[in-house]
Amino acid sequence: MQVALLNNLRAGRSGAQVSRLLGFLRAYPHVHHVETESAQALPEAIADLAKRQVDLLVVNGGDGTLQHTLTEILAHGVFDPVPMIAPLRGGRTNMTAGDIGCHRDPVKGLAGLLQAIESGRIAERIAPRPVLRIEPGRHREIHYGMFFGAGMIPRAIELTHRLFPSGKSQGAFGATVVTGSLITRAILGRSDSVLNPDKAEILIDGERVPAGEFQLIIASSLNHLFARLNPFWGAGPGGVRFTGIAAGAKRKLLAAPGAVRGRPRPFVTPENGYTSRNAATLEITLGSGFTVDGERFAPVPDEFVRITADRRITFVRA
């Protein structure tokens, strides 16, 4: 099996950890690895790896690095066939790696993965997931990723970056603290610029969601988000897991604990402002901007975004 490593040196972890990883790789000269200094360098690095007929691509970076990698592979077709992908927890936020159960230490995760390959036990680590295809309007590029957020989500990410120092604390820890605070303020009905509702028109497989303003708009193909949150409880065969909470949603104080764990109370219904469905196609018209795996996209008036899950990646737990 041909294994290669894409190593983002600016993904938010310490230089000491990067040095540990590179030192570890000296014992595995057959693992070709490429280091990048920025997201702009990723296309060239991925194109270099694609020439090597890679069976398993290990990605050392955060959710943003993985999102750029998925986009290069699926939107631009640089690999044929598409390799298995093993994300390491090497960034500030690592929702995908966390969802499939990767080791918290990237070096130990990579070591376990390579040992599993040598012992012929890699099949035990396979965790397939659909991948979101995000098609914005206004001539923006198509992106592939695992999480889409609009409305308060981009503003919450910006707030996290303002409140916490650069590095690991901007990731799951900072996101958990900020999200918990925002949920508390929302259910108590307190005013906050981050929590201001956003106008949006949402269609789930052609059916309009009965609300014109939303406090929360999220979609994902993961089983869990950071801190093991699972704010999706809808049914349906589609690969896009969607949840929208209307600005005037009722009884938020009672709804929140169950909703964030995917176990809503009986009154958490579309009629009361809570919509969660699994969709084949999600269409959103909004003007608030959005985020894909933590990468923020600036607001465009009345932007139309189409989200599907037309591809599936064989992820591997590292």
PAKELUM-172516 format. One record per residue (C-alpha): residue number from 0; residue in one letter; z negated, x, y. Coordinates in steps of 0.05 Angstrom, whole numbers, plus 32768, in hexadecimal, padded with zeros to 4 digits. Example, Ala and Ser with C-alpha at 12.3 -4.5 7.8 and 13.67 -1.06 7.14 Angstrom:
# residues 2
<k->0; r->A; w->7F64; u->80F6; v->7FA6> $
<k->1; r->S; w->7F71; u->8111; v->7FEB> $
***
This chain:
# residues 318
<k->0; r->M; w->8000; u->8000; v->8000> $
<k->1; r->Q; w->8015; u->801C; v->8044> $
<k->2; r->V; w->7FDB; u->8016; v->8075> $
<k->3; r->A; w->7FE0; u->8023; v->80C0> $
<k->4; r->L; w->7FAF; u->801E; v->80F9> $
<k->5; r->L; w->7FBA; u->8008; v->8141> $
<k->6; r->N; w->7F81; u->8023; v->816B> $
<k->7; r->N; w->7F76; u->8008; v->81B1> $
<k->8; r->L; w->7F4C; u->803C; v->81D5> $
<k->9; r->R; w->7F3E; u->800E; v->8210> $
<k->10; r->A; w->7F26; u->7FD1; v->81EA> $
<k->11; r->G; w->7EE0; u->7FD3; v->8206> $
<k->12; r->R; w->7EB8; u->7FFC; v->81D3> $
<k->13; r->S; w->7E99; u->8040; v->81DF> $
<k->14; r->G; w->7EBE; u->8082; v->81DA> $
<k->15; r->A; w->7E8C; u->8098; v->81A5> $
<k->16; r->Q; w->7EA2; u->8060; v->8177> $
<k->17; r->V; w->7EEB; u->8071; v->8181> $
<k->18; r->S; w->7EDB; u->80BA; v->816F> $
<k->19; r->R; w->7EB6; u->80A3; v->8130> $
<k->20; r->L; w->7EF3; u->807B; v->811A> $
<k->21; r->L; w->7F24; u->80B4; v->8127> $
<k->22; r->G; w->7EF5; u->80E4; v->8103> $
<k->23; r->F; w->7EF2; u->80B5; v->80C7> $
<k->24; r->L; w->7F3D; u->80B2; v->80C3> $
<k->25; r->R; w->7F41; u->80FD; v->80B7> $
<k->26; r->A; w->7F2E; u->80EE; v->806F> $
<k->27; r->Y; w->7F69; u->80BD; v->8069> $
<k->28; r->P; w->7FA7; u->80E3; v->8080> $
<k->29; r->H; w->7FD3; u->80B0; v->805F> $
<k->30; r->V; w->7FBD; u->807B; v->8091> $
<k->31; r->H; w->7FEC; u->8082; v->80CC> $
<k->32; r->H; w->7FCB; u->8070; v->810E> $
<k->33; r->V; w->7FE2; u->8067; v->8155> $
<k->34; r->E; w->7FB4; u->8068; v->8192> $
<k->35; r->T; w->7FC3; u->8040; v->81D1> $
<k->36; r->E; w->7FA4; u->8044; v->8216> $
<k->37; r->S; w->7FB8; u->7FFE; v->822F> $
<k->38; r->A; w->7FD6; u->7FBC; v->821C> $
<k->39; r->Q; w->8018; u->7FD3; v->823C> $
<k->40; r->A; w->801D; u->800A; v->8208> $
<k->41; r->L; w->8015; u->7FDB; v->81CC> $
<k->42; r->P; w->805F; u->7FC8; v->81C3> $
<k->43; r->E; w->8074; u->8011; v->81BC> $
<k->44; r->A; w->803A; u->8020; v->818D> $
<k->45; r->I; w->8049; u->7FE3; v->8161> $
<k->46; r->A; w->8093; u->7FF3; v->815F> $
<k->47; r->D; w->8080; u->8039; v->8146> $
<k->48; r->L; w->8056; u->801B; v->810E> $
<k->49; r->A; w->808C; u->7FEA; v->80FC> $
<k->50; r->K; w->80BA; u->8023; v->80E8> $
<k->51; r->R; w->808A; u->8037; v->80B1> $
<k->52; r->Q; w->8090; u->7FF9; v->8084> $
<k->53; r->V; w->8047; u->7FE8; v->808D> $
<k->54; r->D; w->8027; u->7FB9; v->805B> $
<k->55; r->L; w->7FE3; u->7FB4; v->807D> $
<k->56; r->L; w->7FD9; u->7FBD; v->80C8> $
<k->57; r->V; w->7F92; u->7FCC; v->80DE> $
<k->58; r->V; w->7F85; u->7FB9; v->8127> $
<k->59; r->N; w->7F4A; u->7FDB; v->814A> $
<k->60; r->G; w->7F3E; u->7FB4; v->818A> $
<k->61; r->G; w->7F26; u->7F72; v->81A2> $
<k->62; r->D; w->7F44; u->7F2D; v->81A4> $
<k->63; r->G; w->7F72; u->7F41; v->81DC> $
<k->64; r->T; w->7F8F; u->7F7C; v->81B5> $
<k->65; r->L; w->7F99; u->7F4F; v->8179> $
<k->66; r->Q; w->7FBB; u->7F1A; v->81A4> $
<k->67; r->H; w->7FED; u->7F4D; v->81C0> $
<k->68; r->T; w->7FF9; u->7F67; v->8179> $
<k->69; r->L; w->8006; u->7F22; v->815C> $
<k->70; r->T; w->8036; u->7F13; v->8196> $
<k->71; r->E; w->805E; u->7F53; v->818A> $
<k->72; r->I; w->8062; u->7F45; v->8140> $
<k->73; r->L; w->8070; u->7EFA; v->8140> $
<k->74; r->A; w->8095; u->7EEF; v->8182> $
<k->75; r->H; w->80BE; u->7F2E; v->8181> $
<k->76; r->G; w->80C7; u->7F38; v->8136> $
<k->77; r->V; w->80B9; u->7F83; v->8134> $
<k->78; r->F; w->80A0; u->7F81; v->80EB> $
<k->79; r->D; w->80CA; u->7F69; v->80B0> $
<k->80; r->P; w->80A6; u->7F52; v->8088> $
<k->81; r->V; w->8067; u->7F42; v->80B0> $
<k->82; r->P; w->802D; u->7F6D; v->8096> $
<k->83; r->M; w->7FE7; u->7F57; v->8086> $
<k->84; r->I; w->7FB9; u->7F62; v->80C1> $
<k->85; r->A; w->7F71; u->7F7C; v->80BF> $
<k->86; r->P; w->7F4E; u->7F76; v->8103> $
<k->87; r->L; w->7F13; u->7FA4; v->8110> $
<k->88; r->R; w->7EDA; u->7F90; v->813F> $
<k->89; r->G; w->7EEE; u->7FC4; v->8172> $
<k->90; r->G; w->7EEF; u->7F9C; v->81B3> $
<k->91; r->R; w->7EC3; u->7F75; v->81E2> $
<k->92; r->T; w->7ED3; u->7F33; v->81BF> $
<k->93; r->N; w->7EE6; u->7F30; v->8176> $
<k->94; r->M; w->7EEA; u->7EE6; v->8164> $
<k->95; r->T; w->7F20; u->7EED; v->8130> $
<k->96; r->A; w->7F00; u->7F29; v->810E> $
<k->97; r->G; w->7EBD; u->7F04; v->810F> $
<k->98; r->D; w->7EDC; u->7EC4; v->80F3> $
<k->99; r->I; w->7EF8; u->7EE7; v->80B6> $
<k->100; r->G; w->7EB8; u->7F0E; v->80AB> $
<k->101; r->C; w->7EC9; u->7F55; v->80C0> $
<k->102; r->H; w->7E91; u->7F89; v->80C3> $
<k->103; r->R; w->7E70; u->7F91; v->8106> $
<k->104; r->D; w->7E7C; u->7FDD; v->8104> $
<k->105; r->P; w->7EC7; u->7FEC; v->8106> $
<k->106; r->V; w->7EBF; u->802E; v->80E1> $
<k->107; r->K; w->7E97; u->800E; v->80A8> $
<k->108; r->G; w->7EC8; u->7FD4; v->80A7> $
<k->109; r->L; w->7F04; u->8003; v->80A0> $
<k->110; r->A; w->7EE0; u->802C; v->806B> $
<k->111; r->G; w->7ED2; u->7FED; v->8042> $
<k->112; r->L; w->7F1A; u->7FD6; v->8049> $
<k->113; r->L; w->7F37; u->8018; v->8031> $
<k->114; r->Q; w->7F06; u->801A; v->7FF7> $
<k->115; r->A; w->7F1C; u->7FD3; v->7FE3> $
<k->116; r->I; w->7F65; u->7FE9; v->7FE4> $
<k->117; r->E; w->7F56; u->8025; v->7FB8> $
<k->118; r->S; w->7F2F; u->7FFB; v->7F86> $
<k->119; r->G; w->7F64; u->7FC4; v->7F85> $
<k->120; r->R; w->7F36; u->7F8F; v->7FA3> $
<k->121; r->I; w->7F59; u->7F7F; v->7FE4> $
<k->122; r->A; w->7F68; u->7F38; v->7FCC> $
<k->123; r->E; w->7F1E; u->7F28; v->7FD5> $
<k->124; r->R; w->7F24; u->7F36; v->801F> $
<k->125; r->I; w->7F61; u->7F0B; v->8030> $
<k->126; r->A; w->7F56; u->7ED4; v->8063> $
<k->127; r->P; w->7F96; u->7EB1; v->807A> $
<k->128; r->R; w->7F96; u->7E8D; v->80BD> $
<k->129; r->P; w->7FCB; u->7E66; v->80E4> $
<k->130; r->V; w->7FDD; u->7E86; v->8126> $
<k->131; r->L; w->7FE6; u->7E5F; v->8167> $
<k->132; r->R; w->802A; u->7E63; v->8188> $
<k->133; r->I; w->8020; u->7E58; v->81D3> $
<k->134; r->E; w->805F; u->7E46; v->81FA> $
<k->135; r->P; w->8052; u->7E42; v->8245> $
<k->136; r->G; w->8085; u->7E27; v->8275> $
<k->137; r->R; w->80A1; u->7E47; v->82B4> $
<k->138; r->H; w->80C3; u->7E7E; v->828D> $
<k->139; r->R; w->8083; u->7E9E; v->8275> $
<k->140; r->E; w->8086; u->7EC3; v->8233> $
<k->141; r->I; w->8071; u->7EA4; v->81F1> $
<k->142; r->H; w->802E; u->7EBE; v->81D7> $
<k->143; r->Y; w->800D; u->7EBC; v->8193> $
<k->144; r->G; w->7FC2; u->7EBB; v->818B> $
<k->145; r->M; w->7F85; u->7E9A; v->816C> $
<k->146; r->F; w->7F63; u->7E77; v->81A6> $
<k->147; r->F; w->7F7C; u->7E51; v->81E3> $
<k->148; r->G; w->7F4F; u->7E39; v->821B> $
<k->149; r->A; w->7F5C; u->7E15; v->825D> $
<k->150; r->G; w->7F33; u->7DF6; v->8294> $
<k->151; r->M; w->7EEE; u->7E15; v->8296> $
<k->152; r->I; w->7EFE; u->7E4A; v->8261> $
<k->153; r->P; w->7F24; u->7E7C; v->828D> $
<k->154; r->R; w->7EEF; u->7E73; v->82C3> $
<k->155; r->A; w->7EB7; u->7E7F; v->8291> $
<k->156; r->I; w->7ED9; u->7EBF; v->827A> $
<k->157; r->E; w->7EDE; u->7ED6; v->82C3> $
<k->158; r->L; w->7E94; u->7EC5; v->82CD> $
<k->159; r->T; w->7E81; u->7EED; v->828F> $
<k->160; r->H; w->7EA6; u->7F2A; v->82AA> $
<k->161; r->R; w->7E82; u->7F23; v->82ED> $
<k->162; r->L; w->7E3C; u->7F1B; v->82D0> $
<k->163; r->F; w->7E3E; u->7F4F; v->8299> $
<k->164; r->P; w->7E4F; u->7F99; v->829B> $
<k->165; r->S; w->7E8F; u->7FB3; v->827D> $
<k->166; r->G; w->7E8A; u->7FBE; v->8232> $
<k->167; r->K; w->7E6E; u->7F9A; v->81F6> $
<k->168; r->S; w->7E41; u->7F6C; v->821F> $
<k->169; r->Q; w->7E7F; u->7F4B; v->823D> $
<k->170; r->G; w->7E91; u->7F34; v->81F7> $
<k->171; r->A; w->7E6C; u->7F05; v->81C8> $
<k->172; r->F; w->7E28; u->7F10; v->81E8> $
<k->173; r->G; w->7E40; u->7F01; v->822F> $
<k->174; r->A; w->7E6B; u->7EC8; v->8218> $
<k->175; r->T; w->7E31; u->7EA9; v->81F2> $
<k->176; r->V; w->7E02; u->7EAE; v->822E> $
<k->177; r->V; w->7E35; u->7E92; v->825F> $
<k->178; r->T; w->7E4C; u->7E5B; v->8230> $
<k->179; r->G; w->7E05; u->7E46; v->8221> $
<k->180; r->S; w->7DF5; u->7E43; v->826B> $
<k->181; r->L; w->7E34; u->7E1B; v->827B> $
<k->182; r->I; w->7E28; u->7DEA; v->8243> $
<k->183; r->T; w->7DE1; u->7DDF; v->825D> $
<k->184; r->R; w->7DF9; u->7DD3; v->82A4> $
<k->185; r->A; w->7E30; u->7DA5; v->828C> $
<k->186; r->I; w->7E04; u->7D78; v->8262> $
<k->187; r->L; w->7DD1; u->7D75; v->829B> $
<k->188; r->G; w->7E08; u->7D5F; v->82CB> $
<k->189; r->R; w->7DFF; u->7D99; v->82FA> $
<k->190; r->S; w->7E37; u->7DAF; v->8329> $
<k->191; r->D; w->7E58; u->7DF2; v->831E> $
<k->192; r->S; w->7E9C; u->7E0C; v->8334> $
<k->193; r->V; w->7EA9; u->7E25; v->82ED> $
<k->194; r->L; w->7E9B; u->7DE0; v->82D1> $
<k->195; r->N; w->7EC8; u->7DBA; v->8302> $
<k->196; r->P; w->7EF6; u->7D8C; v->82DA> $
<k->197; r->D; w->7F40; u->7D9B; v->82D7> $
<k->198; r->K; w->7F7A; u->7D6A; v->82D7> $
<k->199; r->A; w->7FA4; u->7D6E; v->8298> $
<k->200; r->E; w->7FD1; u->7D43; v->826E> $
<k->201; r->I; w->7FC9; u->7D50; v->8224> $
<k->202; r->L; w->7FF4; u->7D37; v->81EA> $
<k->203; r->I; w->7FDF; u->7D41; v->81A2> $
<k->204; r->D; w->801C; u->7D3A; v->8175> $
<k->205; r->G; w->803A; u->7D0E; v->81AB> $
<k->206; r->E; w->7FFC; u->7CE2; v->81B5> $
<k->207; r->R; w->7FDD; u->7CE6; v->81FA> $
<k->208; r->V; w->7F92; u->7CF6; v->81FF> $
<k->209; r->P; w->7F73; u->7CBE; v->8229> $
<k->210; r->A; w->7F57; u->7CE7; v->8262> $
<k->211; r->G; w->7F73; u->7D06; v->82A1> $
<k->212; r->E; w->7F3D; u->7D3A; v->82B1> $
<k->213; r->F; w->7F1C; u->7D69; v->8280> $
<k->214; r->Q; w->7EE0; u->7D97; v->8281> $
<k->215; r->L; w->7EF4; u->7DBC; v->8242> $
<k->216; r->I; w->7F37; u->7DC8; v->8221> $
<k->217; r->I; w->7F39; u->7DF6; v->81E5> $
<k->218; r->A; w->7F66; u->7E02; v->81A8> $
<k->219; r->S; w->7F5F; u->7E33; v->816F> $
<k->220; r->S; w->7F74; u->7E42; v->8128> $
<k->221; r->L; w->7F32; u->7E65; v->8118> $
<k->222; r->N; w->7EFA; u->7E47; v->80EE> $
<k->223; r->H; w->7EC5; u->7E60; v->811F> $
<k->224; r->L; w->7EC3; u->7E7C; v->8165> $
<k->225; r->F; w->7E90; u->7EAE; v->8181> $
<k->226; r->A; w->7E47; u->7EA3; v->816D> $
<k->227; r->R; w->7E62; u->7E7B; v->8132> $
<k->228; r->L; w->7E71; u->7E40; v->815F> $
<k->229; r->N; w->7EA0; u->7E0C; v->8140> $
<k->230; r->P; w->7EAF; u->7DD9; v->8177> $
<k->231; r->F; w->7EE5; u->7DB6; v->814E> $
<k->232; r->W; w->7EDA; u->7D79; v->8123> $
<k->233; r->G; w->7F1C; u->7D54; v->8122> $
<k->234; r->A; w->7F46; u->7D41; v->80E6> $
<k->235; r->G; w->7F90; u->7D49; v->80DA> $
<k->236; r->P; w->7FBF; u->7D79; v->80B5> $
<k->237; r->G; w->7FD5; u->7DA3; v->80F2> $
<k->238; r->G; w->7FC2; u->7DEC; v->80FB> $
<k->239; r->V; w->7FAE; u->7DE5; v->8144> $
<k->240; r->R; w->7F65; u->7DD2; v->814A> $
<k->241; r->F; w->7F5B; u->7DB0; v->818D> $
<k->242; r->T; w->7F1F; u->7D97; v->81B3> $
<k->243; r->G; w->7F1F; u->7D78; v->81F8> $
<k->244; r->I; w->7EE3; u->7D5E; v->821E> $
<k->245; r->A; w->7EF3; u->7D2F; v->8258> $
<k->246; r->A; w->7ED1; u->7D35; v->829B> $
<k->247; r->G; w->7EAC; u->7CF4; v->8292> $
<k->248; r->A; w->7E97; u->7CFE; v->824A> $
<k->249; r->K; w->7E59; u->7CD5; v->8239> $
<k->250; r->R; w->7E14; u->7CEC; v->821F> $
<k->251; r->K; w->7E23; u->7D36; v->8223> $
<k->252; r->L; w->7DDB; u->7D4A; v->8218> $
<k->253; r->L; w->7DDB; u->7D29; v->81D3> $
<k->254; r->A; w->7E23; u->7D3C; v->81C3> $
<k->255; r->A; w->7E20; u->7D87; v->81CF> $
<k->256; r->P; w->7DF6; u->7DA1; v->8194> $
<k->257; r->G; w->7E20; u->7D80; v->815F> $
<k->258; r->A; w->7E63; u->7D88; v->8181> $
<k->259; r->V; w->7E5E; u->7DD4; v->8187> $
<k->260; r->R; w->7E50; u->7DD8; v->813C> $
<k->261; r->G; w->7E88; u->7DA9; v->8128> $
<k->262; r->R; w->7E57; u->7D72; v->8114> $
<k->263; r->P; w->7E5B; u->7D3E; v->814C> $
<k->264; r->R; w->7E2F; u->7D01; v->8153> $
<k->265; r->P; w->7E50; u->7CBD; v->8145> $
<k->266; r->F; w->7E5A; u->7CAE; v->818F> $
<k->267; r->V; w->7E83; u->7CEE; v->819A> $
<k->268; r->T; w->7EC6; u->7CCA; v->819C> $
<k->269; r->P; w->7F05; u->7CCB; v->81C7> $
<k->270; r->E; w->7EEE; u->7C8A; v->81E7> $
<k->271; r->N; w->7EB0; u->7CAF; v->8200> $
<k->272; r->G; w->7ED7; u->7CEC; v->8218> $
<k->273; r->Y; w->7ED6; u->7D19; v->81DA> $
<k->274; r->T; w->7F18; u->7D28; v->81B6> $
<k->275; r->S; w->7F1F; u->7D57; v->817B> $
<k->276; r->R; w->7F5D; u->7D58; v->814E> $
<k->277; r->N; w->7F85; u->7D86; v->8122> $
<k->278; r->A; w->7FCB; u->7D85; v->813F> $
<k->279; r->A; w->8010; u->7D9E; v->812B> $
<k->280; r->T; w->8024; u->7D9F; v->8175> $
<k->281; r->L; w->7FF8; u->7DA0; v->81B2> $
<k->282; r->E; w->8018; u->7D95; v->81F6> $
<k->283; r->I; w->7FF1; u->7DA0; v->8236> $
<k->284; r->T; w->8006; u->7D9A; v->827F> $
<k->285; r->L; w->7FD3; u->7DBA; v->82AD> $
<k->286; r->G; w->7FCB; u->7DE4; v->82EB> $
<k->287; r->S; w->7F89; u->7E09; v->82DD> $
<k->288; r->G; w->7FA3; u->7E46; v->82B9> $
<k->289; r->F; w->7F90; u->7E57; v->8271> $
<k->290; r->T; w->7F7B; u->7E8F; v->8243> $
<k->291; r->V; w->7F94; u->7EA7; v->8200> $
<k->292; r->D; w->7F60; u->7ED0; v->81DA> $
<k->293; r->G; w->7F3E; u->7EE4; v->821B> $
<k->294; r->E; w->7F7F; u->7EF7; v->823F> $
<k->295; r->R; w->7F82; u->7ECE; v->827E> $
<k->296; r->F; w->7FC2; u->7EAE; v->829A> $
<k->297; r->A; w->7FC2; u->7E9A; v->82E3> $
<k->298; r->P; w->7FC9; u->7E51; v->82F7> $
<k->299; r->V; w->800E; u->7E34; v->8301> $
<k->300; r->P; w->8014; u->7DED; v->831E> $
<k->301; r->D; w->8025; u->7DB9; v->82E9> $
<k->302; r->E; w->8031; u->7DED; v->82B3> $
<k->303; r->F; w->8047; u->7DD2; v->8270> $
<k->304; r->V; w->802A; u->7DF7; v->8233> $
<k->305; r->R; w->803F; u->7DE8; v->81EB> $
<k->306; r->I; w->8012; u->7E00; v->81B2> $
<k->307; r->T; w->8025; u->7E00; v->8169> $
<k->308; r->A; w->800F; u->7E27; v->812B> $
<k->309; r->D; w->8052; u->7E37; v->810C> $
<k->310; r->R; w->803F; u->7E7A; v->80ED> $
<k->311; r->R; w->8008; u->7E91; v->80BE> $
<k->312; r->I; w->7FEC; u->7ED8; v->80BA> $
<k->313; r->T; w->7FCA; u->7EF6; v->807E> $
<k->314; r->F; w->7F8C; u->7F14; v->809E> $
<k->315; r->V; w->7F62; u->7F44; v->8076> $
<k->316; r->R; w->7F16; u->7F4D; v->807F> $
<k->317; r->A; w->7F04; u->7F94; v->8091> $
***
